[in-house]
């Protein structure tokens, strides 16, 4: 039997949600355009629409694949998987089929793809926040206004997602998959919904194997839903395990390794103590935020207000904490932090913002507590970004 629909804000209408998503999308797209100006080069031979070096490697693998030469760096190259984002490589490779696409403008096509994904992300971010169960409900008119403003206000410090999207990476695709799973997890129980979550999990694992960390919120919400759990977990686990297992078998049969080459380069031959030492300073602000985010849960009043949202909020903060620890144990990203986050932690940071917005929205009994929590949430959301180096230089024309 299907679950009862979760409790939502009263008088829920699409218009405030779409307005919040539109405002968030405009902000993110403006940042994307601002950052992408750093990758446009006017050369004597013409204008070049560039992306980051690593994305060109992904493009090379994808181009070789769609040309029928195998999933290799170039035709005839050794069978070494030098990328960690197979699904994104396939998408970039498919872009080469578009008429007029050449090496000089492939970067523009990739960034346009990320612009579309950023707009979808804004809708999924606001929708998943709005549809997550909340108790106790607040007056309808105040709730609608608050829920329309919170995603935009708390995402103002979120500069890292459009930055890494401007570089051409797959971070926005991962964010869309994670928040689509979270949104679906809050909807009533149906077979199609559960299979859709499983399909999104499989797609995320094929995009990046560390997608599992940002899938924690949806998994925790699923775990705490009412019975029947056995059927739900069967529908969730079997398709996702089949997809992930098939990807591992294909990788091992084609490349001779269970994991991409870059995973071995980062996690082997380099003692864990040295990796931690190398990244503790880089991720200091993120580690501080990961510790401070749990403080409100020490207050019984806050825990009582969360109620139905507790699993989603705890899951989002747990995902952020785990991604920071994951980045730290790998020695961080060799490209260092950009706008407060590296590529390992950027989607975890977005989940941090989402959990903060859900917490403030849930504490609706007293405006005093809500105001205090909002100020604390804004300070915590902005902390890694304000502590990051080179912000002024990265915002320049």
Protein Blocks (a to p, Z undefined) as FASTA:
>chain_A
ZZddddddehiafklmmmmmmmmmmmmmmmmmmmmmmmcccdfkbccddddfklmmmmmm
mmmmmnonojafbghiacddfbfblmlmmmmmmmmmpghiafklmmmmmmmmmmmmmmmm
mmmmmmmmmmpccdddddfklmmmmmmmmmmmmmmmmmmlmmmmmnopaklmmmmmmmmm
mmmmmpccdfklmmmmmmmmmmmmmmpmklmmmmmmmmmmmmmpccdfklmmmmmmmmmm
mmmmmmmmmmmmmnopabdfklmmmmgoiafklmmmmmmmmmmmmmmmmmmmmmmmmpmk
lmmmnmmmmmmmmmmmmmmmmmmmmmmmnopafklpeehiafklmmmmmmmmmmmmmmmm
mmmmbmklmmmmmmmmmmmmmmmmmmpghklmmmpZZ
